[in-house]
Amino acid sequence: MTEELLNDEQFIKIQQLNSSTGSERRNSMIDQKDVDQLNGKLSDSSDSSTSISGSEMNENDKDQLHQLSNIINSVSSSAKNQSTSSGSSTTTTTTTSKKPIIPTEDDENDNNNKKNIVVNNINATTTTISQNNSKINHIKLEIAKINGKEKTRFHRDSHKLISFFDDVDFDVRPSLIDGAMTEPFKSSFEGPILEKQIKAFEKNKKAHLSDHFEIDKVSTPNDYNNNSNKLRLESNFSGIYIMLWMVLGFTAGRGILEYYVGHDGSFRDLIVLKIMVNDIPNVIIFDGLMILASYFVVIIQYFIKAHVLKWDKLGEIIASLYEFAFFLVFNYKLFDASLGFHWIARIFLYLHSMVLIMKMHSFSFFNGYLWNITKELNFSKKALTKYKDAPNDEIIKTLERSRDFCEHELKKLQIQIDDPSENFPNNITFKSYTMFLLFPTLVYQLSYPRSKKFRISYLFEKTCAVFGTIFVMTLVAELYVYPSILKADFMREHFVWPPTKQQTLEWFYILFEVMPPFTVLYILAFYLIWDAILNAFAEMTFFGDRYFYGDWWNCITFIEFSRIWNVPVHKFLLRHVYHSSMNVWKLTRAQATMFTFIFSSIFHEYAMFVIFKRVRCYMFLFQMSQLPMAWASNSRLLKDKKALGNVLFWGGVCSGPSVILALYLFY
């Protein structure tokens, strides 16, 4: 019974995944004792010519070969007896009649049949042994693939379960700007409140002092001051928030007026606006085709649900190849001359294609993980029932750990789900995937925190913010960035190597000329995507978790910035790149961090290729430079100088995008 289980490929995988004893845990390799049981050698048979030396056989193989040995011995004995009998008969006949006795046709047929039976049995047994050897080799190959995965399920010291769902968390919370500025302004903006807080505190302090002296005349006011809570001044920045938008609005208004007067009272020459308007029909059609094509991952899951495919055999391969093909096909078509996409349309469609690929990947591999967990749980329960009386305690413990882990994972999902109909695999529907496409997140799970009410005024506000921000960005790009780009293009056409002093000065002049407006565009792009658009979709879909960004403006290192300025992408990279690379490729934390940065930097560089149609790797190098800058910020020179770190951070934010733009424009 033990040997049968140890020869089961699924059990060996489970044994590996659920080892939990740190340095003493088994590596899912079968112990030598079990190997000896599985690969026992056949002892010498009575006839050495029929033994198969050096072959690995199980007990069934031994029984079959022993039976064959008995058959061979019986045939040999029969042939021997027949030969002896024939010899004595021949002697007698020779003595009497002097004529040999010729075997009959029936005797020859009988001997031939016995020989054929022996040969067929030997061939069948040899084939069976070969198949078993092949199966054992296959099991060993599978063991090698999953070696080391036990660390992903249990903590090394505490042996507590490590859930797949613990890396990413969702909760009902507002976005940072809404929580600190917009919400107080909309609901109960009361003007200055610090003076009221100070007066209330002073009044409370006098009352407590009076009561204190009535109780204990010996005490002094310093006793109260030492033991009382200090005043914490609280306010919001709604006024500053409004002021910044007013300044930006007045600046945009001035630019519009100057442009209107300088172009004979017409806006028909707005190049950036004309580009955006002309591409809209083709962009909508192309974007719609990408969205429809992404539904193929749902069809794959339907096939797995119908037991046509298996995720761990073919489904995972098909899903991965389709994601790669999706990227190649649609990004190749972005440069199709017949479509005529300008760089604004190309970068928008590229970014949305990456969003769709990340959503497809998360949907596929989240459900794939649940398919594997469900399969393992069913096997563990059946095996525990079947082998409950097995003498090997390690087998029982392995199966119990497997069962406990799988049940823990599935129960954790059920706790998060209010409606049982949403549980796995009922979530595999086109409706569920459609809602995931609309949710402002890149990490798929069965349910998300939901808001309780829909605020039409809030949606209207964010919709106005979307179109208003796009309008302001268009004006800034048209009035302050586009003229500098034309200068850079002219200089690039007349560029000589090595660059002259005059060319170098002109490059720096254009760099400083484009830096202020491009920084404004950078901040506006952040607000447009991570506050206006994502909050608008969150309100439409009742998505409760609005934590799309942190207070990145207070960062002192770019490593912090990479984590909190784009939380949805950070969550995706954390689960599906960082942790997956450690689980699948057994990378260390440092190696996984490096791989994640390289992975992200490659796609940032490709974004520059989509815009400029040339590869220079400037963006890649700037992205990777965050790692040495993070090391420098943790050095003794800067570690405790947080204000200086924030100054350096903002210096990079203001200069970095402009330097990258200038490099791609010139070189």
Buried (B, 14 or more C-beta within 10 A) or exposed (E): EEEBBBBBEBBBBBBBBBBBEEEEBBBBBBEEEBBEBBBBBBEEBEEEEBBBEEBBBBEEBBEBBBEBBEBBBEBEEEEEEBEEEBEEEEEEEEEEEEEEEEEEEEEEEBBEEBEEEBEEBBEEBBEBBEEBBEEBEEBBEBBEEBEEBBBBBBEEEEEEBEEBBEBBEBEBEBBBBBBBBBBBBBEEBEEEBEEEBEEEBEEEBEEEBEEBBEEEEEEEEEEBEEEBEEBEEEEBBBBEBEEEBEEBEEBBEEBBEEBEEEEEEEEEEBEBBBBBEEBEEBBEEBBEEBEEBBEBBBEBBBBBBEEEBBBEEBBBEBBEEBBEEBBEEBBEBBEEEEBEBBEBBBBBBBBBBBBBBBBBBBBBBBBBBBBBBBBBBEBBBEBBEEBEEBEBEEBBBBBEBBBBBBBEBBEBBEEBBEEEEBBBBBBBBEEBBEEBBEBBBBBBBBBBBEBEEEEEEBBEBBBEBBEBBBEBBBBBBBBBBBEBBEBBEEBEEEEEEEBEEEBEEBBEEBBEBBBBBBBBBBBBBBBBBBBBBBBBBBBBBBBBBBBBBBEBBEBBBBBBBBBBBBBBBBBBBBBBBBBBBBBEEBBEEEEBBBBBBEEBBBBBBBBBBBBBEEEBEBBBEBBBBBBEBBEBBEEEEBEEEBEEBBEBBEEBBBBBBBBBBBBBBBE
